[in-house]
Structure formats: structure tokens, C-alpha cells
Amino acid sequence: MQPSKLPKEISKSSQAWLAAAPSSGTHTLPDLPYDYNALEPVISETTMRLHHTKHHNAYVTNLNASLEKLDAAMAKGDVSAIIALQGALRFNGGGHLNHTLFWENLTPPGSSSTSGPTGALKQAIEDCFCTVENLQKQFIPMTIGVQGSGWGWLGYNKTTHRLEIATCANQDPLQATTGLLPIFGIDVWEHAYYVDYKNVRPDYVNSAWSIINWDVAGKRFDDATK
């Protein structure tokens, strides 16, 4: 759905989300780029199966239902109904976008992609944070500190041409919420770690850092800076 077709009453943030989201056809649950047990021992097969097939799948199902309602409301010109759908679109659409990015920016422990950033991304991290270690020292506490449920992100600011750390509540998508283009993110909803780490979020976030796919992060950075 393009923002130009939306009534003026739709908020700018919702227009930004709708513009960023895929808009043709029915959304589907993406396949993981690895087996469910591939991230062990950092994230268990049990957690991955539940997280992907139950939680992410629910966001996809509810997003499709919300978009069907949006189409019907648009066809009727029912502005009130369109506005009422904004919360569901943001939550379920954000959940779908966020998780799709998340699966891609993780990789099995010990793979070459976990060895650290290279090329332009490495240079940008050093320009903005001096070292990868300093990025880690800032990113991890901010992500652990998210109140309730949410996400920690490294994003690229196209205005300042710099990397920034940001957190988003619930399933708010990074780009639509902050304008930053996502480089990588870590999910800190309890369903992402409770089976494996109980309520000890710091252990989970520290461990998740060790399976960041820096090759994917580098590609995202290259795309963001074009």
C-alpha cells in the first residue's frame, strides 16, 4: 500500500511503515537460512522452533488479516477503520520485518561470518566507536536495558552518514520508528531467550553477540550507503 493512497489522517509513522513493508501478495513465513539446531548452544533448537514457527508465524498470519481489513476499509473509504488498524499493522508488520532481519543476521557458532566486521563496515565502526569492542560495550548494555519487550539495533543514519545504536519497544520497526537503516539487531522479547536463559537477559545478549553474521551486516551496510 503506497502512502499516496492513504487519507491525510494517517500518521507519518504509519505511512513510513507501509512504504517500507512489502505490499504485493500475501506475506509468508520465510525459511530460516540454517537448521533449527544450528545456533546451539547459544540458542537451542527448542527456542528456534517455537520462535520461528509459533511467534513469527503469528505475526505473519495477523499481518495478512490486518491487511485484508485495510483493503476493505480503503475500498469503503472508511477513515475511522483505517486509523483503527494502525496499531495492528505496526505490531504485526513490525514483528514480521524485525524477525526476518533477525534470522538473517544470526549464523552458527564458529562460522567464518562470526569473526568480525571487515571492509567498509569495519571502517565505519572504527570511525564511530573507535573499535568493535567499544561498539560491543555500548550496544550490549543498551540492549539489555530495554524495558519490557523490544529490540536492540545497530543502524545507519543516511543524514549524518554514521552508525548509531538504537532500541525500539515491542515490535516497532527500526527504520519506520527512527529513520535508521538496520545493520543488525537482537530480539530481547522473553520468548527469544527464556527457555535457554530463564530471566537472565544479559547472558543471552552477550551470547547472541557471538553469533552475529558480520557478512550479512556488511552487505546491509553496503546497501545502506549506496
C-alpha contacts under 8 A as a table, 3 or more apart, distances in Angstrom:
res1	aa1	res2	aa2	distance
1	M	5	K	7.28
1	M	18	L	6.20
1	M	19	A	6.93
1	M	23	S	5.46
2	Q	5	K	5.78
2	Q	6	L	7.31
2	Q	15	Q	7.86
2	Q	18	L	6.78
2	Q	19	A	5.76
2	Q	23	S	7.99
3	P	6	L	5.25
3	P	15	Q	5.21
3	P	16	A	7.63
3	P	18	L	6.87
3	P	19	A	6.27
6	L	10	I	6.63
6	L	15	Q	7.83
7	P	10	I	5.92
7	P	79	V	7.01
8	K	11	S	7.78
9	E	79	V	7.63
9	E	83	I	7.61
10	I	14	S	6.63
10	I	15	Q	6.83
10	I	82	I	7.95
10	I	83	I	6.35
11	S	14	S	5.36
11	S	15	Q	6.35
12	K	15	Q	4.98
12	K	16	A	6.11
13	S	16	A	5.05
13	S	17	W	6.27
13	S	176	A	6.08
13	S	177	T	6.74
14	S	17	W	5.05
14	S	18	L	6.12
14	S	86	Q	6.63
14	S	90	R	7.18
14	S	176	A	7.72
15	Q	18	L	5.16
15	Q	19	A	6.05
16	A	19	A	5.12
16	A	20	A	6.21
16	A	176	A	5.29
17	W	20	A	5.14
17	W	21	A	6.13
17	W	90	R	7.17
17	W	173	P	7.75
17	W	175	Q	7.90
17	W	176	A	5.04
18	L	21	A	5.24
18	L	22	P	7.95
18	L	23	S	7.69
19	A	22	P	7.88
20	A	176	A	7.42
21	A	93	G	7.43
21	A	97	L	7.54
22	P	27	H	7.92
26	T	64	N	6.43
27	H	60	V	6.33
27	H	63	L	7.76
27	H	64	N	6.40
28	T	60	V	6.35
29	L	56	H	7.26
29	L	57	N	5.88
29	L	60	V	6.39
30	P	100	T	7.04
32	L	35	D	6.94
32	L	36	Y	7.78
32	L	103	W	6.44
32	L	104	E	7.68
33	P	103	W	7.33
33	P	104	E	6.80
34	Y	38	A	6.16
34	Y	107	T	7.76
34	Y	108	P	7.89
35	D	38	A	5.13
36	Y	39	L	7.29
36	Y	44	S	7.86
36	Y	45	E	5.01
36	Y	46	T	7.92
36	Y	48	M	5.65
36	Y	49	R	6.20
37	N	40	E	5.69
37	N	43	I	7.97
37	N	44	S	6.21
37	N	45	E	4.27
37	N	48	M	7.51
38	A	45	E	7.58
38	A	107	T	7.94
38	A	108	P	5.43
38	A	109	P	7.96
39	L	42	V	5.80
39	L	43	I	5.32
39	L	44	S	6.69
39	L	45	E	7.61
39	L	107	T	6.79
39	L	108	P	4.70
39	L	109	P	6.20
39	L	211	I	7.74
40	E	43	I	5.04
40	E	44	S	5.06
40	E	45	E	6.91
40	E	108	P	7.54
40	E	109	P	7.46
41	P	44	S	6.02
42	V	109	P	7.59
42	V	204	Y	7.79
42	V	207	S	6.00
42	V	208	A	6.69
42	V	211	I	7.86
43	I	47	T	6.59
43	I	48	M	6.95
43	I	193	Y	7.51
43	I	196	D	6.85
43	I	208	A	7.97
44	S	47	T	5.29
44	S	48	M	6.29
44	S	196	D	6.73
45	E	48	M	5.07
45	E	49	R	6.06
46	T	49	R	5.33
46	T	50	L	6.25
46	T	195	V	7.83
47	T	50	L	5.24
47	T	51	H	5.83
47	T	191	H	7.77
47	T	192	A	6.88
47	T	193	Y	7.17
47	T	195	V	6.36
47	T	196	D	7.35
48	M	51	H	5.06
48	M	52	H	5.87
49	R	52	H	5.36
49	R	53	T	5.66
49	R	54	K	7.53
50	L	53	T	5.56
50	L	54	K	5.19
50	L	55	H	6.66
51	H	54	K	5.79
51	H	55	H	5.02
51	H	56	H	6.24
51	H	191	H	6.84
51	H	192	A	6.52
52	H	55	H	5.92
52	H	56	H	5.03
52	H	57	N	6.46
53	T	56	H	6.25
53	T	57	N	5.34
54	K	57	N	5.26
54	K	58	A	5.97
55	H	58	A	5.18
55	H	59	Y	6.60
56	H	59	Y	5.19
56	H	60	V	6.47
56	H	95	G	6.94
56	H	96	H	6.36
56	H	99	H	6.64
57	N	60	V	5.10
57	N	61	T	6.18
58	A	61	T	5.07
58	A	62	N	6.03
59	Y	62	N	5.22
59	Y	63	L	5.87
59	Y	91	F	7.97
59	Y	92	N	4.66
59	Y	93	G	6.94
59	Y	95	G	5.77
59	Y	96	H	5.69
60	V	63	L	5.07
60	V	64	N	6.23
60	V	92	N	6.84
60	V	93	G	7.48
60	V	96	H	5.93
61	T	64	N	5.36
61	T	65	A	6.38
62	N	65	A	5.01
62	N	66	S	6.07
62	N	88	A	7.91
62	N	92	N	6.20
63	L	66	S	5.05
63	L	67	L	6.11
63	L	88	A	7.39
63	L	89	L	6.27
63	L	92	N	5.12
63	L	93	G	5.65
63	L	96	H	7.96
64	N	67	L	5.11
64	N	68	E	6.23
65	A	68	E	5.17
65	A	69	K	6.42
66	S	69	K	5.07
66	S	70	L	6.13
66	S	85	L	6.89
66	S	88	A	6.62
66	S	89	L	6.34
67	L	70	L	4.79
67	L	71	D	6.12
67	L	89	L	7.48
68	E	71	D	5.14
68	E	72	A	6.36
69	K	72	A	5.08
69	K	73	A	6.10
69	K	85	L	7.94
70	L	73	A	5.02
70	L	74	M	5.95
70	L	81	A	7.80
70	L	82	I	6.04
70	L	85	L	7.00
71	D	74	M	5.09
71	D	75	A	6.10
72	A	75	A	5.12
72	A	76	K	6.38
73	A	76	K	5.15
73	A	77	G	5.98
73	A	78	D	5.09
73	A	79	V	7.33
73	A	81	A	5.99
73	A	82	I	5.89
74	M	77	G	4.88
74	M	78	D	6.28
74	M	79	V	7.64
74	M	82	I	6.96
75	A	78	D	7.79
78	D	81	A	5.47
78	D	82	I	6.33
79	V	82	I	5.02
79	V	83	I	6.20
80	S	83	I	5.26
80	S	84	A	6.17
81	A	84	A	4.98
81	A	85	L	6.42
82	I	85	L	5.38
82	I	86	Q	7.02
83	I	86	Q	5.51
84	A	87	G	7.01
85	L	88	A	5.45
85	L	89	L	6.16
86	Q	89	L	5.13
86	Q	90	R	6.03
87	G	90	R	5.20
87	G	91	F	6.06
88	A	91	F	5.20
88	A	92	N	5.84
88	A	93	G	7.71
89	L	92	N	5.48
89	L	93	G	5.23
89	L	94	G	7.56
90	R	93	G	5.28
90	R	94	G	5.42
90	R	171	Q	7.47
90	R	172	D	6.58
90	R	173	P	7.85
91	F	94	G	5.21
91	F	95	G	5.98
91	F	170	N	7.54
91	F	171	Q	5.36
91	F	172	D	6.51
92	N	95	G	4.91
92	N	96	H	6.19
92	N	171	Q	7.42
93	G	96	H	5.14
93	G	97	L	6.19
94	G	97	L	5.07
94	G	98	N	5.79
94	G	171	Q	5.07
94	G	172	D	5.44
94	G	173	P	4.88
95	G	98	N	5.22
95	G	99	H	6.02
95	G	171	Q	5.04
95	G	172	D	7.58
95	G	173	P	7.63
96	H	99	H	5.47
96	H	100	T	6.13
97	L	100	T	5.29
97	L	101	L	6.37
97	L	173	P	6.99
98	N	101	L	5.29
98	N	102	F	6.09
98	N	171	Q	7.14
98	N	173	P	6.29
99	H	102	F	4.75
99	H	103	W	6.14
100	T	103	W	5.61
100	T	104	E	6.60
101	L	104	E	5.31
101	L	105	N	6.29
101	L	184	F	7.43
101	L	185	G	7.59
102	F	105	N	5.22
102	F	106	L	6.57
102	F	184	F	7.18
102	F	185	G	6.12
102	F	186	I	6.73
102	F	187	D	7.37
103	W	106	L	5.60
104	E	107	T	7.63
104	E	213	N	7.63
104	E	216	V	7.09
105	N	184	F	5.92
105	N	185	G	7.38
105	N	212	I	5.76
105	N	213	N	4.96
105	N	214	W	7.52
105	N	216	V	5.96
105	N	217	A	6.66
106	L	211	I	5.53
106	L	212	I	4.79
106	L	213	N	5.03
107	T	111	S	7.04
107	T	113	S	7.08
107	T	114	T	7.19
107	T	211	I	5.38
107	T	212	I	6.16
107	T	213	N	5.23
108	P	111	S	5.86
108	P	211	I	6.26
109	P	114	T	7.13
109	P	210	S	7.14
109	P	211	I	5.54
110	G	114	T	6.55
110	G	211	I	7.93
111	S	114	T	5.77
111	S	115	S	7.63
112	S	115	S	5.64
113	S	116	G	7.02
113	S	212	I	7.58
113	S	213	N	5.11
113	S	214	W	5.38
113	S	215	D	5.54
114	T	210	S	6.60
114	T	211	I	5.69
114	T	212	I	5.79
114	T	213	N	5.51
114	T	214	W	6.00
115	S	214	W	7.45
116	G	214	W	5.81
117	P	121	L	6.19
117	P	122	K	4.99
117	P	214	W	5.23
117	P	215	D	7.20
117	P	217	A	7.83
117	P	218	G	6.80
118	T	121	L	6.08
118	T	122	K	4.83
118	T	123	Q	7.68
118	T	214	W	7.82
118	T	218	G	7.24
119	G	122	K	5.48
119	G	123	Q	6.46
119	G	218	G	7.70
120	A	123	Q	5.09
120	A	124	A	6.13
120	A	218	G	7.41
120	A	221	F	7.85
120	A	222	D	7.35
121	L	124	A	5.03
121	L	125	I	6.14
121	L	217	A	7.82
121	L	218	G	5.51
121	L	221	F	6.25
121	L	222	D	7.62
122	K	125	I	5.14
122	K	126	E	6.24
122	K	132	V	7.71
123	Q	126	E	5.12
123	Q	127	D	6.12
124	A	127	D	4.96
124	A	128	C	6.15
124	A	162	R	7.23
124	A	163	L	7.07
125	I	128	C	5.20
125	I	129	F	5.53
125	I	130	C	6.71
125	I	131	T	6.54
125	I	132	V	6.39
125	I	135	L	7.27
125	I	163	L	7.05
126	E	129	F	5.27
126	E	130	C	4.06
126	E	131	T	4.86
126	E	132	V	6.81
127	D	130	C	5.70
128	C	162	R	6.67
128	C	163	L	6.45
129	F	132	V	7.07
129	F	134	N	5.83
129	F	135	L	5.55
130	C	134	N	6.66
130	C	135	L	7.94
131	T	134	N	5.19
131	T	135	L	6.50
132	V	135	L	5.00
132	V	136	Q	6.22
133	E	136	Q	5.00
133	E	137	K	6.16
134	N	137	K	4.93
134	N	138	Q	6.32
135	L	138	Q	5.29
135	L	139	F	5.87
136	Q	139	F	5.04
136	Q	140	I	5.84
137	K	140	I	5.95
137	K	141	P	6.94
138	Q	141	P	5.98
138	Q	142	M	6.47
138	Q	165	I	7.94
139	F	142	M	5.40
139	F	143	T	6.13
139	F	152	G	7.45
139	F	153	W	7.89
139	F	154	L	7.75
139	F	165	I	6.33
140	I	143	T	5.19
140	I	144	I	6.04
140	I	202	P	7.97
140	I	205	V	6.60
140	I	206	N	6.84
141	P	144	I	5.05
141	P	145	G	5.92
142	M	145	G	5.03
142	M	146	V	6.69
142	M	152	G	7.12
142	M	166	A	7.90
142	M	167	T	7.26
143	T	146	V	5.58
143	T	151	W	6.71
143	T	152	G	4.59
143	T	153	W	7.82
143	T	167	T	6.59
143	T	186	I	7.64
143	T	188	V	7.40
143	T	205	V	7.54
144	I	188	V	7.47
144	I	201	R	6.36
144	I	202	P	5.87
144	I	205	V	6.78
146	V	149	S	6.86
146	V	150	G	6.38
146	V	151	W	7.31
146	V	152	G	7.71
146	V	167	T	6.91
146	V	168	C	7.94
146	V	169	A	7.43
146	V	188	V	7.69
147	Q	150	G	7.62
147	Q	169	A	7.81
148	G	169	A	7.79
148	G	170	N	7.85
148	G	189	W	7.53
149	S	169	A	6.15
149	S	170	N	5.06
149	S	188	V	6.09
149	S	189	W	4.55
149	S	190	E	7.06
150	G	167	T	7.21
150	G	168	C	5.54
150	G	169	A	4.25
150	G	170	N	4.25
150	G	171	Q	6.25
150	G	172	D	7.81
150	G	187	D	6.49
150	G	188	V	5.53
150	G	189	W	5.72
151	W	167	T	5.53
151	W	168	C	5.29
151	W	169	A	6.54
151	W	170	N	7.30
151	W	171	Q	7.61
151	W	185	G	6.67
151	W	186	I	5.72
151	W	187	D	4.79
151	W	188	V	5.50
151	W	189	W	7.48
152	G	165	I	7.45
152	G	166	A	6.04
152	G	167	T	4.49
152	G	168	C	6.65
152	G	185	G	5.48
152	G	186	I	5.31
152	G	187	D	6.77
152	G	188	V	7.46
153	W	165	I	5.72
153	W	166	A	5.24
153	W	167	T	5.95
153	W	168	C	7.98
153	W	174	L	7.57
153	W	182	P	6.74
153	W	183	I	7.34
153	W	184	F	5.82
153	W	185	G	4.22
153	W	186	I	6.57
154	L	163	L	6.83
154	L	164	E	5.79
154	L	165	I	4.65
154	L	166	A	6.39
154	L	182	P	6.25
154	L	183	I	5.50
154	L	184	F	5.53
154	L	185	G	6.34
155	G	163	L	5.62
155	G	164	E	5.31
155	G	165	I	6.24
155	G	166	A	7.15
155	G	174	L	7.95
155	G	180	L	5.12
155	G	181	L	5.08
155	G	182	P	4.46
155	G	183	I	5.16
155	G	184	F	7.21
156	Y	161	H	6.92
156	Y	162	R	5.85
156	Y	163	L	4.51
156	Y	164	E	6.13
156	Y	180	L	5.19
156	Y	181	L	4.99
156	Y	182	P	6.57
156	Y	183	I	6.93
156	Y	221	F	7.38
156	Y	224	A	7.04
157	N	160	T	5.62
157	N	161	H	5.40
157	N	162	R	5.44
157	N	163	L	6.11
157	N	164	E	6.98
157	N	179	G	7.14
157	N	180	L	5.05
157	N	181	L	6.69
158	K	161	H	4.93
158	K	162	R	7.26
158	K	180	L	7.35
158	K	181	L	7.86
158	K	224	A	7.63
158	K	225	T	7.25
161	H	225	T	7.81
164	E	180	L	7.91
168	C	171	Q	7.29
168	C	172	D	5.80
168	C	173	P	7.20
168	C	174	L	6.68
168	C	177	T	7.71
169	A	172	D	5.89
170	N	189	W	7.73
172	D	176	A	7.79
172	D	177	T	6.43
173	P	176	A	5.76
173	P	177	T	5.93
174	L	177	T	5.20
174	L	178	T	5.73
174	L	179	G	6.90
174	L	180	L	6.24
174	L	181	L	7.03
174	L	182	P	6.56
175	Q	178	T	5.45
175	Q	179	G	4.41
175	Q	180	L	4.87
175	Q	181	L	5.38
175	Q	182	P	6.90
176	A	179	G	5.76
181	L	224	A	6.57
182	P	185	G	7.24
182	P	220	R	7.46
183	I	217	A	5.17
183	I	218	G	7.65
183	I	220	R	5.58
183	I	221	F	6.00
184	F	212	I	7.77
184	F	217	A	5.94
186	I	205	V	7.38
186	I	208	A	7.34
187	D	192	A	6.43
188	V	192	A	6.35
188	V	193	Y	7.53
188	V	201	R	7.47
188	V	205	V	7.76
189	W	192	A	5.57
189	W	193	Y	7.55
190	E	193	Y	5.58
190	E	194	Y	5.36
190	E	199	N	7.69
191	H	194	Y	5.70
191	H	195	V	7.53
193	Y	196	D	5.52
193	Y	197	Y	5.62
193	Y	198	K	6.89
193	Y	201	R	7.40
193	Y	204	Y	6.40
194	Y	197	Y	5.19
194	Y	198	K	4.18
194	Y	199	N	6.07
195	V	198	K	5.84
197	Y	200	V	5.57
197	Y	201	R	6.99
197	Y	203	D	6.95
197	Y	204	Y	6.25
198	K	201	R	7.82
200	V	203	D	5.80
200	V	204	Y	6.91
201	R	204	Y	5.15
201	R	205	V	6.21
202	P	205	V	5.22
202	P	206	N	6.05
203	D	206	N	5.29
203	D	207	S	6.09
204	Y	207	S	5.11
204	Y	208	A	5.96
205	V	208	A	4.99
205	V	209	W	6.25
206	N	209	W	5.35
206	N	210	S	7.08
207	S	210	S	5.40
207	S	211	I	7.34
208	A	211	I	5.46
208	A	212	I	6.83
209	W	212	I	5.55
213	N	216	V	5.50
213	N	217	A	6.36
214	W	217	A	4.76
214	W	218	G	5.88
215	D	218	G	5.09
215	D	219	K	6.29
216	V	219	K	5.07
216	V	220	R	6.20
217	A	220	R	5.13
217	A	221	F	6.18
218	G	221	F	5.04
218	G	222	D	6.16
219	K	222	D	5.04
219	K	223	D	6.20
220	R	223	D	5.08
220	R	224	A	6.03
221	F	224	A	5.00
221	F	225	T	6.20
222	D	225	T	5.37
222	D	226	K	6.47
223	D	226	K	5.46
